[in-house]
């Protein structure tokens, strides 16, 4: 996450799902992890704030 941006649970689920799919297809992990499951690695990356995803919100 960059700055003070807070993601809601749907955005977080979409980010984790997209990143875990990338990892499952062979993308390199952005952090060192003892985990072997792509979703768990993606969650660690999310918590570390290293994922380069942008969420565009329309409306409001």
C-alpha positions in Angstrom: 0.0 0.0 0.0 1.2 3.4 -0.7 0.5 6.4 1.5 -2.6 6.4 3.6 -4.6 4.4 1.1 -6.9 1.9 2.8 -8.3 -1.0 0.7 -11.8 -2.4 1.5 -12.2 -6.2 1.8 -13.2 -6.6 -1.8 -10.2 -4.7 -3.2 -7.9 -6.7 -0.9 -9.5 -10.0 -2.0 -9.0 -8.9 -5.7 -5.4 -7.9 -5.1 -4.5 -11.1 -3.2 -6.2 -13.2 -5.9 -4.5 -11.6 -8.7 -1.1 -11.8 -7.1 -1.5 -15.4 -6.0 -2.4 -16.3 -9.6 0.8 -14.6 -10.8 2.8 -16.5 -8.2 1.1 -19.8 -9.2 2.2 -19.2 -12.8 5.8 -18.7 -11.8 6.2 -15.0 -11.0 9.1 -14.4 -8.6 8.1 -13.6 -5.0 8.8 -10.0 -3.9 9.8 -11.0 -0.4 11.6 -14.0 1.2 9.0 -16.3 2.6 8.9 -19.8 4.2 5.5 -20.3 2.8 4.8 -22.6 -0.2 1.2 -21.7 -1.1 0.8 -18.7 -3.5 -2.0 -17.2 -1.5 0.0 -17.2 1.7 3.0 -15.6 -0.1 0.7 -13.0 -1.6 -0.8 -12.2 1.9 2.8 -11.7 3.3 3.6 -9.4 0.4 0.4 -7.5 1.0 1.2 -7.1 4.7 4.7 -6.0 3.9 3.3 -3.3 1.5 5.4 -4.3 -1.5 2.7 -5.1 -4.0 2.7 -2.7 -7.0 -1.1 -2.7 -7.5 -3.2 0.4 -8.1 -6.9 0.5 -7.4 -8.9 3.0 -9.4 -12.2 4.0 -7.8 -14.8 5.6 -10.0 -17.8 7.6 -9.0 -18.0 9.7 -5.8 
